Structure formats: structure tokens, C-alpha cells
């Protein structure tokens, strides 16, 4: 689909799981925290470190459970 994806899972300290980039959307980047949609609701909550990271980060972060949710975030506001 033309996106670059890098795993940030090993960074730790609440950093989102992946970074996605695209040249097709004005050189945009998106941070995504991925939660397992098959897990119990209590297991899909953000950890304390994730909550802190999300609260203090000054850019975009989205919590997703599916690829469709990621695509929705990445295409929001596009006219094409």
C-alpha cells in the first residue's frame, strides 16, 4: 500500500508499538499503539507507562486493534 512501517516495540517506556510513514500523504508519520482485539478488555488497556507517554507526547498517537482502524486514521481528512 506504499507505507513504511518500523517496529518500536523494543523501545519500551510506553513508546507506541509502530511508526508508519507515507510519501503519499504529504510525508506524514503516524504512531500506533496496537492492542490485541482478541484479548480480554482488561488486557487491552494502556499500561501506566503508555498512558504517561500518550499524555505527554505532543504529536499524533492512535490506539488501534485492526489494520482497518489504522487505515481510517491515516486517511482521515483526505479528499481522494
URWO-V631938 format. One record per residue. N is the residue number from 0. RES is the residue in one letter. SS is DSSP state (a for helix, b for strand, c for the rest). Layout:
n | res | ss
N | RES | SS
N | RES | SS
//
This chain:
n | res | ss
0 | X | c
1 | X | c
2 | X | b
3 | X | b
4 | X | b
5 | X | b
6 | X | b
7 | X | c
8 | X | c
9 | X | c
10 | X | c
11 | X | c
12 | X | c
13 | X | c
14 | X | c
15 | X | c
16 | X | c
17 | X | b
18 | X | b
19 | X | b
20 | X | b
21 | X | b
22 | X | c
23 | X | c
24 | X | c
25 | X | c
26 | X | c
27 | X | b
28 | X | b
29 | X | b
30 | X | b
31 | X | b
32 | X | b
33 | X | b
34 | X | c
35 | X | c
36 | X | c
37 | X | c
38 | X | c
39 | X | c
40 | X | a
41 | X | a
42 | X | a
43 | X | c
44 | X | c
45 | X | c
46 | X | c
47 | X | a
48 | X | a
49 | X | a
50 | X | a
51 | X | a
52 | X | a
53 | X | a
54 | X | a
55 | X | a
56 | X | c
57 | X | c
58 | X | c
59 | X | c
60 | X | c
61 | X | b
62 | X | b
63 | X | b
64 | X | c
65 | X | c
66 | X | a
67 | X | a
68 | X | a
69 | X | a
70 | X | a
71 | X | a
72 | X | a
73 | X | a
74 | X | a
75 | X | c
76 | X | c
77 | X | c
78 | X | c
79 | X | c
//
